[in-house]
Amino acid sequence: MTTLAVSVGTGKLVPAVTSGDAWPFELVGVGFAAVGVLFIVYGYLRQKRVDEALDRGEYAAFGTREGLVFAALGVVLGLGTIAVILAQPS
């Protein structure tokens, strides 16, 4: 849910109070919203996987690949946010 709130702040609120082009902030905001939706979908699927594993008396570990994907998305969005902020005129 936090990424969805950040998407609104980045994509709509920040451009309203800054000078310069709005589209870079909107682009980063859309990225945060997409990651938010991905988190919700993955959370639902993971919850099902954990429940099924518990029913079998097993443990469902968080996958290394999934962790890497979410970490990479966070780094890309973080760097994009920094770039957009630094590129804006003062």
C-alpha positions in Angstrom: 0.0 0.0 0.0 2.9 2.3 0.7 4.1 2.1 -2.9 0.6 3.2 -4.1 0.7 6.2 -1.8 4.2 7.1 -3.0 3.0 6.8 -6.5 0.3 9.5 -5.9 2.7 11.7 -4.1 5.4 11.4 -6.8 3.2 11.5 -9.8 0.6 14.1 -8.8 1.5 16.0 -5.7 5.2 16.8 -6.3 4.6 18.1 -9.9 1.9 20.4 -8.5 4.3 22.1 -6.2 7.5 22.2 -8.4 8.5 24.0 -11.5 9.5 22.2 -14.6 8.1 19.3 -16.5 5.7 17.0 -14.7 6.2 14.0 -16.9 9.3 12.7 -15.2 7.5 12.6 -11.9 4.5 11.1 -13.4 6.6 8.3 -15.0 8.3 7.5 -11.7 4.8 7.6 -10.0 3.5 5.1 -12.5 6.5 2.9 -11.8 5.8 3.0 -8.0 2.1 2.1 -8.8 3.1 -0.8 -10.9 5.3 -2.2 -8.2 2.5 -1.7 -5.7 0.1 -3.7 -7.9 2.9 -6.4 -8.3 3.3 -6.5 -4.5 -0.4 -7.1 -4.0 -0.6 -9.9 -6.6 2.5 -11.5 -5.3 1.3 -11.3 -1.7 -1.9 -13.1 -2.7 -0.1 -15.8 -4.5 2.5 -16.2 -1.7 -0.3 -16.4 0.9 -1.9 -19.3 -1.0 1.5 -21.0 -1.3 2.2 -20.7 2.4 -1.2 -22.0 3.3 -0.7 -25.0 1.1 2.7 -25.7 2.5 1.3 -25.5 6.1 -1.4 -27.9 5.2 1.3 -30.4 4.2 3.3 -29.6 7.3 6.0 -27.9 5.3 7.7 -24.5 5.1 7.4 -22.3 2.0 10.5 -20.2 1.8 10.6 -16.8 0.2 12.4 -17.3 -3.2 15.7 -15.8 -3.9 14.6 -14.8 -7.4 11.5 -13.0 -6.1 13.6 -11.2 -3.5 16.1 -10.1 -6.2 13.3 -8.9 -8.5 11.7 -6.8 -5.8 15.1 -5.4 -4.7 16.0 -4.5 -8.2 12.7 -2.8 -8.8 13.3 -0.8 -5.6 16.8 0.2 -6.7 15.6 1.3 -10.1 12.7 3.3 -8.8 15.0 4.9 -6.1 17.6 5.9 -8.6 14.9 7.2 -11.0 13.5 9.3 -8.2 17.0 10.7 -7.4 17.6 11.4 -11.1 14.3 13.2 -11.5 14.8 15.3 -8.4 18.3 16.3 -9.3 17.3 17.1 -12.9 14.6 19.6 -11.8 15.5 23.3 -11.9 15.8 24.9 -8.5 
